Amino acid sequence: MAATATAPGAPTTRLGKQAVEIDDRLIVAGPLRRTLNKVFPDHWSFLLGEIALYSFLIALLSGTYLTFFFDPSLREVVYEGSYAPLRGVEMSAAYDSALNLSFDVRGGLFMRQVHHWAALMFVASIVIHLLRIFFTGAFRRPRETNWLIGVVMLVLALLMGVTGYTLPDDLLSGTGLRIISAIILSIPVIGTWAHWAVFGGEFVGELIIGRFYIAHVLIIPAILLALIAVHLLILVKQKHTQFAGPGRTEHNVVGNRLFPTFAAKATGLLFIVFGVIAGLGGLVQINPVWLWGPYNPAQVSAASQPDWYILFLDGSTRIFPAWDINLPGDYTIPALFWPTVVVAGAMFTVLALYPMIERKLTGDTASHHLLQRPRDVPVRTSLGMMGLTFYLVLMLSGANDVFADKFDVSLNAMIWFGRLGVIVLPPVVYVLTYRICLGLQKHDREVLEHGIETGVIRRLPHGEFIEVHQPLGPVDDHGHGTLAYGGAPVPKKMNQIGGARRAIRGFFSPIEEPSQVELEQRAEGRGLAADESRELTSSGRPSEGGRPSEGGRPQAPQD
Amino acid sequence: MTTHDTRPGSSGGADTPGPLYGGPDEDYTPEQLAAMPREDLDRLGARYDGVEILHVDPGPEPGSRMEKRAIRQVGLVFTLAGLFAFAFVVVYIGSGWFFPDWQWEVTDRGWSALFTPLLGLTMGLSLFLVGVGLVLYTKKLLPHETAVQDKHDGSHFDRVTTGATLVGGLHNSGLARRKLITRSLGFMGGGLGLMLLMPLGGLINNPNTGNPLGRTAWAEGVRLVRNDGSPIRPGDQEPGSLETVFPAVPGGNRQSDAATMLIRLRPAQLAEARPREGQDDFGYGDYVAYSKICTHAGCPVSLYEQETSRILCPCHQSQFDVTQGAKPVFGPATRSLPQLPITVDDEGYFVARADYPEAVGPTYWNRERI
């Protein structure tokens, strides 16, 4: 079919002709259209994972920049850079290059801080994303694989952080490395062998920074990138979950098409995340390594805390009792082993296996694409809150010396608070959460049955006062609503069902025609008296001030 | 599409699809498609992808005040983003040229202390505003459509046909019958796997040769020196004070296990001192020397509160009582800090009488055995 100028549908514009040229070679029009037409559900909490992705992107970009200047070596050098207080001090080449990066590279400090903030943001958004997935049940079949990949990525993100903040070899990071060394040593049977394999000998040796560096810039990011790709491919393949709502079923996705709405919003979010991290990186100082000084095994500063995501392990280590286990044959399982390797291992194992555990316990093996509201699954929600409380008490204990110092309480009291709190608080929170979930469930049903409180009090002829309720749907003979709960939020305020008309737009003066808005609202059935004809007062408000009138209202409950 | 090549096999654009071609081009002729307006084409394609546009809320009416205001807003935000981006460039290249130097001085309160914050402010605002502009654009100027896409469960047809292909391939390979091949493949896989893992053996070193964890640089007659290398006499320290000392060997002050605390006890502390069993003579007069490396996780224990005779490790808050042989009295540490036996040499300077009698630093599996 030789194309001629008269062929129907043949592009006439230059751009169109080029598009045809490309499609002749790559045959992409079909897949591209399918991609552009893909529907994404719209909810703010679905953006949390995107924030993690974008933070990772920034960490990759800024980290690549840092590698141009950083020297991952423990070779001893004497600092001669422009930071006067440390001039002439012996230090490792790693710390020296971190200082040069901060003081002698134009914009280097900015990039270093951007990198650190991006890393913090990355882990934080992963954790919040994970909580959203957990509490809404998005991990259920068929998405267990993606949950598992997510947990693995969280662990990798933590490893990324640990290997990253060790690199500058300042006093704080060296202290952290010392503790990492002690944790590896504490592993029963293979501890010393593992330590010799990781450090190449006794602490600290000369290899560890180089090894952590290659893990930090190549090995872990490569695995993370691969897992992110799989995570997203599975997401696209399985389609995103959605909350229950009008028209939403287990077999469809309601929302916006990728192009242009979703793409524009996602790009907007990308830039907002970039902007926030860049702002933090410039305006909020983080890890000022020049204040800590070079690492020296004989020195330490008070309030030596890891980055926030490792704080829970520091806390568990602080509150764990002094329980060495001495085995026959003079072997020892050090106390340090339990709060670090075992606690972290157990936490992440339970987390990774949770979808399987829940499936086993509930016997629910069906595929789910509609999300649950946390209140509708009180056991899971309470378990989650319980785990979160456990985690938060550990995290708080990781900073117990700072609390003791700032609030002038005994450090030993803080430690006992942690020791008791980690056992007592989670069950208390479980019970409380369970009660709150049930309360919220009951209230939803109450509103469905009796209607929304309008705030309008009526006096009945015999003197009784009642509040008028607005039913949400058809009512039975007793005035009770007949709508069943469908897993979607139940409106509880008159405004949510169009009880009030929207404000007329415009800041200094109205930019809409008030009467036009009134007509539009009436057409939509908004406003309580939309079905009646209302007189407009001169201010553009209805004469009764928009308050619900008695006409057409449900009569007082009959029972 | 034209071709000037007339050789056989080069049919140019005159190629005709085979009988299995199929696809939407058979359902819709170019003429039919050309007759459809763009909106219908969009919806037709969407339907083809299982997407239905339920409802479109058109954006503001063209030319209305609403639209004009939204355009002004979005334009303003994008302009500001550009302005801040240029401000970043000016700050970045201007420092040290027409602005003061960006490099930080210890005393500096001026431009160079502002350099990094300004970079963050300008780049942050610029990128943030780009994002805000895009969101405003989507919310205020684009039509809001609600689309619904069907979700397909796994297809039985696909499963059966794919299964047939896979099983057929496996059957044709005859692996189920040809046992020699499967067995040799298994043998080969195991061998190859092991072989590829072997180089990791380079990481393995024996930690038990020469007892590196149990020894330090301390030995009989090694002087206790300060960080600057100066030796210490009894009487240099006030009662109740603590000093960090190192072995007088090259690099002794950089070794991770040698740092030691030399403590001069107050008379009151001395009176109630109860050293560990068999270590009564490890001190010298009112002086005692303990390892500075915490027996919990290896941090240097540093905070000495002499009123309570306690040494606190700032990492995990283990507390040791120096009057009771540095026994742990609170926190996660389980073992006392090892005590260094000390005396004075002929010139009156502190020296060690021997290495620590036990391993310093964190506990490990076979610590008691070596």
Interface residues (C-beta under 8 A of the other chain):
Chain A: M1 A2 A3 A7 P8 G9 A10 D24 R33 R34 N37 K38 V39 S82 Y83 A84 P85 F103 D104 R106 G107 L109 F110 Q113 V114 T175 R178 I179 S181 A182 I183 L185 S186 I187 P188 V189 I190 G191 T192 W193 H195 W196 A197 V198 G200 G201 E202 F203 V204 K239 G247 E250 H251 N252 V253 V254 G255 N256 R257 P260 T261 A264 K265 T267 G268 L269 L270 F271 I272 V273 F274 G275 V276 I277 A278 G279 L280 G281 G282 L283 V284 N296 P297 A298 Q299 V300 S301 A302 A303 S304 D314 T317 R318 I319 F320 P321 A322 W323 D324 N326 G329 D330 Y331 T332 I333 P334 A335 L336 P339 S367 H369 N400 D401 L411 N412 I415 R505 G506 I511 E512
Chain B: M1 T2 G13 A14 P30 E31 L33 A34 A35 G45 A46 Y48 D49 V51 L54 R65 M66 R69 Y92 S95 W102 Q103 W104 E105 V106 T116 P117 L118 L119 G120 L121 M123 G124 L125 S126 L127 F128 L129 V130 G131 V132 G133 L134 V135 Y137 T138 L142 H144 E145 T146 A147 V148 Q149 D150 K151 D153 L203 I204 N205 N206 P207 N208 P212 L213 N227 T244 F246 N253 R254 Q255 S256 D257 A259 K292 I293 H296 A297 G298 C299 P300 S302 L303 L312 P314 C315 H316 Q317 S318 P328 F330 G331 P332 A333 T334 R335 G361 P362 T363 Y364 W365 N366 R367 E368 R369
